[in-house]
Amino acid sequence: MSHNTNLELYRLLRIALFTILILPTSGCNYLNNLDLSSPNAKNSLIESDQLQVNADKALENQNFQKAITLYEELQARFPFGDHAAQTQLNLAYAQYKNDDFEAAIASSDRFIKTNPTNASIDYAYYLKGLVNYNQDTGYIARFLPTDASQRDPANSREAFAIFSELIRRFPNSTYAPDAKQRIIALRNKLASYEINIAHYYLRRKAYIAAANRASAVIKNYQKTTAIPHALRIMQEAYEHLGINDLAKDAERVYQKNYPNGPPSVYQNTGIIHTIWDFIGLDK
């Protein structure tokens, strides 16, 4: 190794040693210069607390748009405040109540990602599930008595997955019992959606598709109100296909389990089909 190379290495070592020695001193001086009791710091704390009080009051008074505005200001100006996590969760709830569903889901996701060990993490999952669960009851659905089982069930599937994860991860959560009840309702809704598709195939004389769809309902959605309707569809489809033994099997199972007919809570028609028939979309 040459003499010049040795000198260069020596200089680099001196620089590195100097840096190691000076950084702790600089850091200590910087921390010592921080004055948390300064007027500016005190004013910021007071302003943050006042914003929090005003936002919480707006939320309590169900002035959700005002609450959203204040919580968003809190997040922007004081992202590391004492109540940052609760602010994020309150914002998600206010957005949900204000029908800002996509924003509510985004805020819930952000809370779950940034606060995985927070005591309210189970509520964040519950709220996200609730937003998806109620997506179908937006402005139009509230004023038109539509059959939810005839609409795209994407949100219902997402709600089902979220509530299931909530129960799996937090079986003792306060929200677990309600999540279980909603899962039951969602299974019935998803099964009814599949039955509507099977009915559609039946009307189109696509009997194999109708029978397969109904059979899938029996396999995947046991103990739902859609089962007797699936059996009836299978019976009719197999009769049209000339597969009489399977048609009789479906009828026998139906008569044994539903001698008084299917549960009345199921609806296989609704205002949507009426509108489709009127304007010709279902022709």
Sequence and secondary structure as in RCSB ss.txt:
>XXXX:A:sequence
MSHNTNLELYRLLRIALFTILILPTSGCNYLNNLDLSSPNAKNSLIESDQLQVNADKALENQNFQKAITLYEELQ
ARFPFGDHAAQTQLNLAYAQYKNDDFEAAIASSDRFIKTNPTNASIDYAYYLKGLVNYNQDTGYIARFLPTDASQ
RDPANSREAFAIFSELIRRFPNSTYAPDAKQRIIALRNKLASYEINIAHYYLRRKAYIAAANRASAVIKNYQKTT
AIPHALRIMQEAYEHLGINDLAKDAERVYQKNYPNGPPSVYQNTGIIHTIWDFIGLDK
>XXXX:A:secstr
  HHHHHHHHHHHHHHHHHHHHHHHHHHHHHHH  TTSHHHHHHHHHHHHHHHHHHHHHHTT HHHHHHHHHHHH
HH TTSTTHHHHHHHHHHHHHHTT HHHHHHHHHHHHHH TT TTHHHHHHHHHHHHHTGGGSHHHHHS   GGG
S  HHHHHHHHHHHHHHHH TT TTHHHHHHHHHHHHHHHHHHHHHHHHHHHHTT HHHHHHHHHHHHHHSTTST
THHHHHHHHHHHHHHHT HHHHHHHHHHHHHH TT S TT  S  HHHHHHHHHTTT 
